[in-house]
Amino acid sequence: MWSNAHGQLQKIVDHLICEIKDVVSNREVVVAFSGGEDSSLAAYLCKLVVGPGRVILATVDWGQFTYQVIKDNINRLATDLGLRHVYLDGTKRQRNVWKYGPNCNGCTRFAKLGTVRENFPDQLIVTGSNQSDSWGRFGPKILAGFYSPLKELSKSEIRQLISFFQIEPVKIGESSVREGCKLKHLMKMLINPDYHGKAVSEANELLLKFLRYKGKSVKLANVKIIGPLSKNIALVNVYPHLEDVEKQEIFLTLKDLNVIDEIYVLDRAVRLKILVNPGLYNDPSALEDIFTGFIERDFAVPVSVVWIKARNNRLRTFQVVDFEYE
């Protein structure tokens, strides 16, 4: 069985190498590099094809929204890969996206890839987009100087190839599905970075620090910040769920943050009350994409939603304004 699986992986590798050779040729490439599984595999494959001298890793730094563990470990990974590595400041672009409401797709396109393109206007930029994200499912493989060699691969295939090549990507510990910047856990508009931004940044950093101190291995760990703009409500998601004593400990830890008004450690089903931009409100498929792609998979308990058409013209996406236990 292993021999057959190994042979299938080798076929995928051979196909990828041939394609990258055709697309890249002798050009220098810049990999939009987060240190996660997808971009690490893309970087490794580019190195195999064009050589380390023509590959640059470009990491967009989100400032307060970059997990400290990434900053601690991403340099190690770049060194292990033997590739040049630079940091780029993406904070201004990211805040310009999130001030109108949560928008990971917009953040990826405008803030992340836009920052890389701004700094490398003439190079071919390689991304780790694949079938686990919307760009991989619906976007083109090559467009305007961007190239996504992993586009047809599933997350399972990417993880098999990571193991195949013995690559050790950076692991944050917040999710077995996806990891990244802390801002995606702010489920409302980023109007005041010192209030809304500080709450989601410091709460998520404290949660992961707490779990590492306790030596707990979890599949999901985040603090969602919801509520009206005048109130920060923290919803703590950890799976497997914390013991009662641990729930009290993390509650007391987060209680010290003066930018958080209410704290709930979730352990049973909840219903979210969500304001939605009118255009999205009238599009059932868009609402389903928001629910399944952005909300449901990041909660440690069953979740349902009540959609409410927003009156705030500044809200371009959605805002979770309240919740209740079911």
Sequence and secondary structure as in RCSB ss.txt:
>XXXX:A:sequence
MWSNAHGQLQKIVDHLICEIKDVVSNREVVVAFSGGEDSSLAAYLCKLVVGPGRVILATVDWGQFTYQVIKDNIN
RLATDLGLRHVYLDGTKRQRNVWKYGPNCNGCTRFAKLGTVRENFPDQLIVTGSNQSDSWGRFGPKILAGFYSPL
KELSKSEIRQLISFFQIEPVKIGESSVREGCKLKHLMKMLINPDYHGKAVSEANELLLKFLRYKGKSVKLANVKI
IGPLSKNIALVNVYPHLEDVEKQEIFLTLKDLNVIDEIYVLDRAVRLKILVNPGLYNDPSALEDIFTGFIERDFA
VPVSVVWIKARNNRLRTFQVVDFEYE
>XXXX:A:secstr
 HHHHHHHHHHHHHHHHHHHHHHHTT  EEEE  SSHHHHHHHHHHHHHH GGGEEEEEEE GGGS HHHHHHHH
HHHHHHT EEEEEE HHHHHHHHTTS  HHHIIIIIIIHHHHHH SSSEEE    TTSHHHHHS SEETTEE TT
TT  HHHHHHHHHHTT      SSBSS    GGGGB S    IIIIIHHHHHHHHHHHHHHHHHT   SEEEEEE
ES TT  EEEEEEES   HHHHHHHHHHHHT TT  EEEE  S EEEEEEE HHHHT HHHHHHHIIIIIGGG S
S EEEEEEE   TT SSEEEEEEEE 
